[in-house]
């Protein structure tokens, strides 16, 4: 029987949207405290206060919290446990511009939008009565509201639950995942102390059309992986009046981006599904101020999605691509030097530059071999100095570490140093070869078949959720050697950030995403379709829980 969930989930969603919780602001702390109070006041938790938690994040420069709660079913004595997971934070509201003051007030925002010039499709959604607008309405407070509704339902009806239902609302999903990473040790301890047998995690992040005119509503059996490969280019500085006597690192970085950006040959395919190609997220040099000298160093980093490639494979591939780009840059520079010489009636000799590409691990090993303990101690002291700058971005922290290490190189001829400048979000998928994962696949497929007649648009399963999400941190496919390729090539590892990959491996919870459907996430016209999100999503999630033997 379908639950009549819409009205209550609409109310919860609006309540959560009204609590502005932009990532890296005090709003994350405020919403966590409010949500903790809401759950604590449910009758079940008034009698089980030790089963609801406000958990501070670890190794975090900010004060913020996760909210966790669990219901123990009374239908039987099973320790089987399903996690309902989501995040509390949103992106900022600057994109709302003159409507920023109502970005988190859905009713007021929608009234204002009626006076705006809108695309016809958006106007139709606004007038339909089936769409809710506002920051976080789609990503992902409606998904969190659906989970909260189910937590409350089972708290009121523990006799319908065989096993345990665990609710996890994490902070900081939109930036550095401090929330889910802080929750992992707690989930691991409950596995031991509470006897929890984690059979599945159900995330409720938003889903959207895969292409224009796509009417499918997607459910995902895993998630894309994400890396941030970064290239620090060390050139040879010169005065602008003698520009061919040096090698401008910006010139090489530009060739790197021309070669890597949007390159379909760098898409990763698995299970018939393809990642988006790499795209640059930042590109700049390290000159602190204007001078008439060319830059000594420049860097660029790219978003890199994976479905099957390991971090080691990505490094190997991109090292080769960087070498090709370096060669092309040198060839282009030589051609222009020749043309410049001809214009001046001269035949200049070859410039003599050679491409050189090293991974951070290769450079660091070379420097340790050459300089030993003095280098190690110096770099640790330098990292400690950087850590005193609490607001220093992890990406820039990594760049500064590589730049500092380069100063110890004996051979300072131009080079590209390749490394990872942020945490690795592992790719996750489900396999029929694993008993727990096969059980979840079967439960999901049966639930979709049963719920489909209640909704007019197709419910379609895919393997990889196409956006970065906290699903990456509840299971892992990579070997220890694969993870070592990350840690050995991440300059900030162990100081600016640490990920408990081995704890994640110990948990290895099969994870799927059943999330609200909508449009324009992270944009000012962000909106969620209520029929699917507030009726189908909670009922589909509940049916999966039941079919898992809960």
N, C-alpha and C positions, 0 to 999 in steps of 0.2 A: 504494500500500500504506500502511495506517495505521501510524504509529509507535506503539510501546508505551511511551508517555511517562508514564503515570500515576504509577507508583511513584517515579520520579526527581523529578518535579515536586512531589509531596507532600513529599518529603524537602527539596527546595530551599525550598519555601514555609515549612515549619516552621522551617528554619534562619534564614530572613529574619525571620519573625515574632518569633523569640526575640531578635533584635537590636532592642531598643526604639529607635525613631527618630522620636519626636514632633517635629513641626515646631518650629523656633526653639529647639531644645535641642542639646546636644552629641551626642545620639544620631544626628543627621544626619551629623555628621562621622565618627562611629565606624562606622556601617554602610557609608558610602562607602569607608572605608579597608579594611574587611573584604571588601567586594565586589570591590574592586580586587585584593586579594590572591588571592581565589578565582579570578578570571579570569586573573590573571598566572600562576597555577600550572597552567592548562590546557597540555598539551603544545604546541599550536599557538603559544600566546602566549609560551611559554618560548623559542621560536625566533623570535618576532616581537614582542619586548618594546616596540618602537616603535609598536605598533598598539593599545596599551591605555593609557588616560590617566586620571589623577585630576586633574580640573580645578577649581581654586578659583573660587568665584563672584566676580563683579565688582560694584562699587558696593554692597556689602553690609556691614552693621554686624556680621555674624556670620561666623565661620570655618566654612565648609561646602563641600562638593564635589559635583560631578557625576562619574559614572564613564562613560567611553566606550571602546568597543573595536570594531575592525572586522576582518572576515575578507575576504581577497581570494580570490575563486574562481579555480580553475585550469582550469575547463571550457572557457574561451575567453578572449578579450581584451576583453570588454565593460567599459565604465565605469559601466554601469547600477548604481544603488545603492538599496537599500531600507533604511530606518531602522526599527528596532524600538525604540519609545520607551515609557517609563513613569516612575514616580516612586518615590523611596526613602522619603519621609516619610509620617507618619500624623498623624491628629488625636490629641489627648491621651487619657489613660486614666481621667480622673476619673469618667466615667459608670459605670465598673465598681464604684465604691463599695467595699464590703467585699471584693470580688474583684479589686481593682486590682493586688494583688501577683502575680496569675497571669494578668493580661490578655494578656501576651505569651508565655504558656506554654500552647499549645493543649491538650495532653494533660491537664495539671493543671486547667486551666479547665473542660474538659468533664467531668471527674470531679466538680468542685465543682457544676457546673450540674445534675448529676443529682440533687442534694439540694435544688435550688431549686424554688419554685412557678413553673412556666413555662406559657405558652399551649400549648394542645394541639398546634398546628402546629409550634412550636419543639421541643417534647418529641419529636414524631415525627421531626423532622430529627436531633435529638441521638441518638436510638436507632437511626437507619437505618444508620449507618456510612458514609454518603455525604456528610456535611457536616463541615467543619472550622471551628471557632470560634476567635476571638481577634482582638485589635486588629491591623488591617492584613491579616488573612487574606483579606479580600475587597478592600479598598481600600488598596493595590493590589499587595500582595506576591505574591499568586498569579499576577497578570498579569505581574509582573516575572519570576517564576520560570519562566513559560512562555517568555518571551523569552530568558531565560538558557539554558534547555534547548536552544532552537533555535540560539543562538549557539554553544554547545558542540557541537551536532550538526554544524553546518557547519564549525566549526574542526577537527573530526575527519574531515570529508568535504569538503574544499574542491574536490575533483574533481566534486562534484555541483552546484557553484555557478558560474554564469556571470555574473560581475559581483561586486558587493561587498555584504556584509551588515554594517550598522552598528548597534551596540547603544548606546542612550543611556538611562542611569538618572539622572534629574534630582532634585535636592533642592528643597525649598520650594514644591512644587506646591500644598500646602494653604493657603498664605498669600499670598505676593507674587510667586511665579514667578521668583525670582532664578536658579534653576537653568536652566530652559529659555532664559531671556533671556541668560544668560551663555554658553550653548552656541551661540546663533545665529551670532555672529562666527566661532567655530571651524568650524562647519559651512560657513559661507561661504568661509573660507580653504581648507578641504579641497576645495571645489568647484574652486578654482583650482590648488592645489598637488598634490592627488591625482588631479585630473581627474574627480572624482565627478560623475556625472549622476544627480541624485536623482529617481527615478521614482515613489516612494511612501514614505509614513511610515505605520506601523501601530502605533497606540496600543493599550494593553491595560488600559484603565481598566474598572472594574466595570460590569456591566449588571444590571438588576433589573426586576421586573414593572412594567408601566405602569399597572396597575389590579388590584384584588382579583380573584384567580382567573385572572390572565393567565399562560398557560403558555408563551408565546413566549420565545425567546432572541434578543435583538436584536443586530444588527450595524449600525453607524452609518457613514454616508458623509459625515461632517462633524460640526460641533459648534455648539451654541448660542453666541451672543455675550452678553457681560455688561458692563453699565455700572453705575456707582454714582452716580446723580444725587442731589445734595445741595442742600437748601434752607436757607440761613441767613436767618432772619426777624429783622429789626431792628424793634423796637417803640418805644413811648414809655413810659418808666418813670413810676410814680406810687406814692404811699403807698397801702397797702391801705384806709385810711380814706377815700380819694378815688378809688376804683378806676376810675370811669368817666372820670376826667380823663386817663387814659393808655390805652395799647393793649398788652395782654399778648401777647407773641410766642408764648407757649405756646398761647394760644387759637387763633391762626392756624395754628400747626403741627398742632394737633389736627384742624382742619378740612382741612388738606392730607392728613393720613393718612386721614381719613374719606373723602376724595374719591379718593385714589390707591390705597390699600391694597386688594388683592384685586379691583381693578377689571378685569373681563373686556374692557372696551373698550380697555384698554391692552395687550392680548395682541397679539403679532405673528405673523401667519400667512404661511407660505411652503411651497410644495410640498405643500399639504394638511395641514401639521403646524403646531400652535399652541404658542406659548410659554406658560409659566405667567405669571400676572399679577404686577405688582410687589408687593413686600411690604417693610415697613419692617424695617430691621436695627438702627437706633438712633434714639432721639428723646429730646432733653434740652435744658435751657437752659444758659446759660453763667455763671450766678451762682456765684461761688466759695464762698459760705457763706450761712447763713441771715440774712435781713434782712426787715423788714416793707415792703420796696419790691418792686414787681413786677420781673421780669427785663427786661433791656434787649434781650437776644438769645437766640434758641433755634434749634436746628437739628434736621433729620431727614434721614436718607438711606435710600434704597430699593434693593433689588436689582432690576435691570431687565434682563430677557432679551430678545434680539433674534434673529430669523431673517432678516429682510430690511431692517429699518430701519437707517439710518446714524446715527452719533452726532449729526449735525446735525439729522436728522429727529426724533430723540428729544428734543433740546433744544427744538426748535420746538414739539413737541407738549406737552411738560411745562410750557413757559412759559405756554402757553394754559391748561392745567389749573390752574396755580398762580394765574393771574389770576382764574379762576372761583372757586377755593377762597377767595381773599382777599375777593372780592366777597361770597360767602356768609357769611364770618366777620363782615364789617362789617354786613351786613343782620341777622344774628342778634344781634350786639351792640347794634345800634340798637333792635331789638325789645325786648330785655331792659332797655335803658335806659328805653324808653317805659313798659314794665310797672312798672319800679321807681319811675318818676316818678308814675305813677297811684296806686301804693300809698301814696305820700307826699302825694297830692293836688296834684300839680304836672304841668305839661305841658312837659317839657324840650325844648329846641331840638335839631335834628340834631347829631350828634357831629362830622360833617365829615371823617371819614377817607376817603381815596381809595385804591383798590388800586394798587400799583406793583410791577412785576416787572422785574428786569434780569438778564441773564446776567452772569457774571463778566467775560467779554470786553467787554461793553458798559460795565460800570462801570470797568474798568481803562482802556479807551480814553478814557473821559470824564475820568478823573483824570489821565492823561498829558497830555491836551489842556489841562487847567486848570493843572496844577502842573509839568509837564515833568520835567526831570532830577532835581530834589530828591525828587520822589515815587519815581521809578525807583530812585534810590540808597538811599532810606530802605527801600523794600520789599526790596531785595537784602540790605541789612544785617540786616533783620528775619528774613529766611529763613536767613541765615547763623547768626544767634543761635539760631533754632529747631533748626537742624541739629546744634548742639552737644549737644542733648538726644537722645542716640542712641536711647533707647527710646520716643521720641515716635511715636505711631501716625500713619501716613500720612494717615488720614482726619482726625484732629484737627489735624495740621499744616496741612492745607488749610483747615479751618475758621478756625484762628487767622490765617492769611494774609488771608482774606477779611474777617474782623473788623477786622484792622489797617488794611486798605485803606479800609474804610468810614469810619474816623476822618477821612480826608481829604475826604470828601464835603461839599460846601457845603450841599446840601439833605439834611438828615437826617430828613425825615419818613419814617414807617414804610415798609418795603419788604421784598421777598423777593429775595434774590440766589441765582440758580441756577448750579450748577457741578458738575464731576465731581471726586470726592474720592479716587479710586483709579484704578489703571491700567485701561485698556480691554482686554477680551479679545474680539478680533474674532470675528464669526460666520464659519463656513467651510462651504461645501458643494461638491459635485462637479457639473460640468456636462458634458453630452455634447458641447458645442461646443468643448471643449478636448481636444486629442489625448491628452495624458498622463492627464487625468482620465477620459476615455472609456475608455482602455485599462485603468485601474484598476477602473472600474465593471464592465467586461466580465469581468475576471479574478475579481473578487469574486463576481459572480453565478454564474459557472461553478463556482467553488470551492464555493459554498453548495449548488448543485445536486448536485455530486458527493459532498459530505460528508453531506448530509441523511440518506441511508439508514442511516447509522451511529448515528443518534440518534433517540429517540422523540418529542421535542418539536420544534415548528416552529422553524426558523432563519429569521428575518424581518429584512429590511433596512429601515432608516429613514434619513432624511436628516440629522437633527440629534441628536447626543448631547445629552441633556437637562441635563447638569451642566457646571459650569465645569471646563475641563481645559487642559492644555498644548498640545492640538491647535490652540488659537487662535493660537499663536505660530510655526507653521511655514508658514502660508499666509495670504493676506489678500485680501479682496474690495473693501475700501473704497478710494476714490480718495484722492489727496493732500489734496483739499479736505475730505473727510470726516474724515481724520485731523487736519487743522488745527482742526476743530471741537472735537476732544478736547484737543489741546495748548493752544489758546488759552483753554480753559475749565477747565483743570486747574491750580489754584494751586501744586501741588507739582511740576509738570512742570519738568524741567531742574535741579531741586535735590534733592528727596526721591526722585524716581523718573524714569527715562527708559526708553522702550521703543524698540528699533531697528526701527521699523515699515518703514523703507525697505530694511533688510537682509532683513527677512522677505519683502518684496515681491520682492526679487531672487531669493530662494530659491523661494518659492511652490510648496511641495511638496504634491502631492495627499495627503490624509490620511484614514484610516478608523480605526474602533475595533472591534477584535475582542477582547473582554474577558471575564473570568470572570463567572459568574452567581452571584448570592447575594442575601442579605436583610440588612436592618438595618445598612447601612453607617453608620459614625459613631455607632453605638449599642452598648450592652454585649452585645447578642446578635448582633453582626456575625458572619456565617458565609458560607462559600463552598461551593457544590455541586461536588463533586470530579469526577464523571463528565463533566459538560460542560466544566468549567474546566481539567481536567488531561488530558483525552483529546481532546475536540472542538476546543477553542481552539487548541492547538499544531498540530494537523493541518490545521485550516482555514487558519491563518496560513501554514503551510508550503506549502499548495497555492496560495494567492494568490501567494506568492513565485515559485513555479515557473511559474505562468501569466503572470506579468509578464515571462517570458523570461529568468529568472535561472538 
